[in-house]
Amino acid sequence: MPSETIFNSTTTTDFSVENFLPWHDLETANFRGMYLTHTGTILYLGYPDPYMLVDEHGLKTGRLTLAEYEINETVEESLHIRLFNM
């Protein structure tokens, strides 16, 4: 199901795939997708499949980014795909 992430311009300055999880879960207080450890570290465990994202690069090239994240919000793997043959 597609969803849209609304950026908070007062707290978000870097609109990149690497910073997507804090926008999607932390900024919107989506507590179903993140957990707080007893040391204060945030772990992201909400979505097991790759995220399909449209970023600035995707808007310029017509490609989507498939991204899988580690639980510490770093990108595990990413891939640019074209939805159809042009």
Secondary structure, 3 states (H helix, E strand, C coil): CCCCCCCCCCCCCCCCHHHHHHHHHHCCCCCCCEEECCCCCEEECCCCCCEEECCHHHHHHCEEEEEEECCCCCEEEEEEEECCCC
